[in-house]
Amino acid sequence: MAESSKEEGAVCVTGGSGFIGSWLVHLLLQRGYTVHATVKDLKDEKETKHLEALEGAESRLCLFQIDLLDYDSLMAAINRTIGVFHLASPCIVDKVEDPERELLDPAIKGTINVLKAAKECGVRRVVVTSSISAIIPSRYWPADVIKGEDCWTDVDYCKQKGIWYPASKTLAEKAAWEFAKENGLDVVVVNPGTVMGPIFPPTINASMLMLLRLLQGCTEIYEDYFMGSVHVKDVALAHILVYENLSASGRHLCVEAISHYGDFAAKVAELYPEYKVPRFPKDTQPGLLRAKNASKKLIDMGLQFISMEQIIRDSIESLKSKGYIS
Ligand SMILES: NC(=O)c1ccc[n+]([C@@H]2O[C@H](COP(=O)([O-])OP(=O)(O)OC[C@H]3O[C@@H](n4cnc5c(N)ncnc54)[C@H](OP(=O)(O)O)[C@@H]3O)[C@@H](O)[C@H]2O)c1
């Protein structure tokens, strides 16, 4: 692995060890970038080995240990880079005991720490990974208007229902926009849907776990969490597109199409009848209008989204090859 990165144009990827992060690191290395990738524990091979094995890692990848609440650790990772992709954030959709500590603090304070460090290091652009969870649940959105970049999650509803992941992503994205405005930092946001596809890390993340559970017969409909699926490669590409395209600005919805979880589950059942996929009602996301080409901003930048069918095939084949299913 590279000792340090003095090359022009190095970029930092926080959460580089994760499901999306490792795909982004892979594509950045492929494009010739020098990458500072952050992990939570440098001594844990489960976080480092799959990154060190990537093509180009030996000469252009530096790993940094960070804690999102430790500003100095972030400064060390971001120093000497000109661009930051901020992906690190706890991704827990199951019930949490202590929302402040487990979700809100690392998401919100972590984002502010990353942006402060980026500002101090003279970074030119920061791409923040938000989510469709900062767009839905949004109960007061007009019933006849397709949800998109203008729509924001209703945080009061999340608090009432105790669904803390969407609250954490919404408050973190809002904090990022406020920081960018107050400090004149160039920030661009990507809002991915439910991300699936081939897995690099040896562990499984929350969205691939959703698919695994579906294949095992889980009947949860993710009423407040689902707005469409997207291939992990497209999400990584979207990050690079909005980073490199200097005219990119604002939020970028990143889904193959706006769809219901029931549509997704029905496609899984059709393609893989050998698994016990439950049948769901047609509408699992009440009031969510379906829409093809919903991610217009990214499509206009040249992103051609991989189809739902291919997302499912690539994801299930990866789950098989990793031994999660047979
Ligand atoms: N997967 C989806 O469907 C989806 C959809 C929309 C948005 N997103 C967003 O995309 C980003 C990446 O998610 P992912 O799906 O790739 O999940 P993931 O595999 O769980 O990755 C999350 C990454 O963040 C790191 N992280 C979490 N808390 C941290 C902390 N306190 N300090 C330092 N690092 C920390 C994790 O490190 P460890 O591995 O060491 O825990 C991991 O590398 C997140 O911001 C998530 O909200 C995901």
The ligand as an SDF file (V2000), in Angstrom:
LIG
                    3D

 48 52  0  0  0  0  0  0  0  0999 V2000
  -27.0410    0.9190    1.6420 N   0  0  0  0  0  0  0  0  0  0  0  0
  -28.0410    1.6990    1.2960 C   0  0  0  0  0  0  0  0  0  0  0  0
  -29.0810    1.2270    0.8300 O   0  0  0  0  0  0  0  0  0  0  0  0
  -27.9030    3.1820    1.4170 C   0  0  0  0  0  0  0  0  0  0  0  0
  -28.8990    3.9960    0.8450 C   0  0  0  0  0  0  0  0  0  0  0  0
  -28.7820    5.3660    0.9130 C   0  0  0  0  0  0  0  0  0  0  0  0
  -27.7110    5.9350    1.5740 C   0  0  0  0  0  0  0  0  0  0  0  0
  -26.7670    5.1430    2.1500 N   0  0  0  0  0  0  0  0  0  0  0  0
  -25.6480    5.7960    2.8400 C   0  0  0  0  0  0  0  0  0  0  0  0
  -24.4400    5.3940    2.2330 O   0  0  0  0  0  0  0  0  0  0  0  0
  -23.3870    5.4260    3.1980 C   0  0  0  0  0  0  0  0  0  0  0  0
  -22.6540    4.1050    3.1950 C   0  0  0  0  0  0  0  0  0  0  0  0
  -23.5720    3.0650    3.5220 O   0  0  0  0  0  0  0  0  0  0  0  0
  -23.3150    1.5230    3.2020 P   0  0  0  0  0  0  0  0  0  0  0  0
  -24.5860    0.9630    2.6920 O   0  0  0  0  0  0  0  0  0  0  0  0
  -22.0870    1.3770    2.4050 O   0  0  0  0  0  0  0  0  0  0  0  0
  -23.1520    0.9560    4.6790 O   0  0  0  0  0  0  0  0  0  0  0  0
  -21.9160    0.3010    5.4380 P   0  0  0  0  0  0  0  0  0  0  0  0
  -21.3550   -0.7960    4.6240 O   0  0  0  0  0  0  0  0  0  0  0  0
  -22.4350   -0.0100    6.8010 O   0  0  0  0  0  0  0  0  0  0  0  0
  -20.8830    1.4950    5.4950 O   0  0  0  0  0  0  0  0  0  0  0  0
  -20.9010    2.5040    6.4460 C   0  0  0  0  0  0  0  0  0  0  0  0
  -19.4810    2.9310    6.6750 C   0  0  0  0  0  0  0  0  0  0  0  0
  -19.4360    3.9790    7.6570 O   0  0  0  0  0  0  0  0  0  0  0  0
  -18.4900    3.6490    8.6560 C   0  0  0  0  0  0  0  0  0  0  0  0
  -18.8750    4.2150    9.9500 N   0  0  0  0  0  0  0  0  0  0  0  0
  -20.0690    4.1040   10.5700 C   0  0  0  0  0  0  0  0  0  0  0  0
  -20.0230    4.7350   11.7590 N   0  0  0  0  0  0  0  0  0  0  0  0
  -18.7760    5.2520   11.8870 C   0  0  0  0  0  0  0  0  0  0  0  0
  -18.1000    5.9960   12.9010 C   0  0  0  0  0  0  0  0  0  0  0  0
  -18.7120    6.3330   14.0290 N   0  0  0  0  0  0  0  0  0  0  0  0
  -16.8260    6.3560   12.6850 N   0  0  0  0  0  0  0  0  0  0  0  0
  -16.1900    6.0040   11.5540 C   0  0  0  0  0  0  0  0  0  0  0  0
  -16.7540    5.2940   10.5530 N   0  0  0  0  0  0  0  0  0  0  0  0
  -18.0380    4.9170   10.7220 C   0  0  0  0  0  0  0  0  0  0  0  0
  -18.5130    2.1380    8.6890 C   0  0  0  0  0  0  0  0  0  0  0  0
  -17.3840    1.6130    9.3070 O   0  0  0  0  0  0  0  0  0  0  0  0
  -17.4500    0.1050    9.9000 P   0  0  0  0  0  0  0  0  0  0  0  0
  -17.6120   -0.7900    8.7030 O   0  0  0  0  0  0  0  0  0  0  0  0
  -16.1620   -0.0650   10.5570 O   0  0  0  0  0  0  0  0  0  0  0  0
  -18.6160    0.0800   10.8300 O   0  0  0  0  0  0  0  0  0  0  0  0
  -18.6200    1.8050    7.2140 C   0  0  0  0  0  0  0  0  0  0  0  0
  -17.3660    1.8570    6.5760 O   0  0  0  0  0  0  0  0  0  0  0  0
  -24.0390    5.7960    4.5230 C   0  0  0  0  0  0  0  0  0  0  0  0
  -23.9150    7.1880    4.6980 O   0  0  0  0  0  0  0  0  0  0  0  0
  -25.4990    5.4280    4.3020 C   0  0  0  0  0  0  0  0  0  0  0  0
  -26.3670    6.1760    5.1260 O   0  0  0  0  0  0  0  0  0  0  0  0
  -26.8460    3.7760    2.0850 C   0  0  0  0  0  0  0  0  0  0  0  0
  1  2  1  0
  2  3  2  0
  2  4  1  0
  4  5  1  0
  4 48  2  0
  5  6  2  0
  6  7  1  0
  7  8  2  0
  8  9  1  0
  8 48  1  0
  9 10  1  0
  9 46  1  0
 10 11  1  0
 11 12  1  0
 11 44  1  0
 12 13  1  0
 13 14  1  0
 14 15  2  0
 14 16  1  0
 14 17  1  0
 17 18  1  0
 18 19  2  0
 18 20  1  0
 18 21  1  0
 21 22  1  0
 22 23  1  0
 23 24  1  0
 23 42  1  0
 24 25  1  0
 25 26  1  0
 25 36  1  0
 26 27  1  0
 26 35  1  0
 27 28  2  0
 28 29  1  0
 29 30  1  0
 29 35  2  0
 30 31  1  0
 30 32  2  0
 32 33  1  0
 33 34  2  0
 34 35  1  0
 36 37  1  0
 36 42  1  0
 37 38  1  0
 38 39  2  0
 38 40  1  0
 38 41  1  0
 42 43  1  0
 44 45  1  0
 44 46  1  0
 46 47  1  0
M  CHG  2   8   1  16  -1
M  END
$$$$
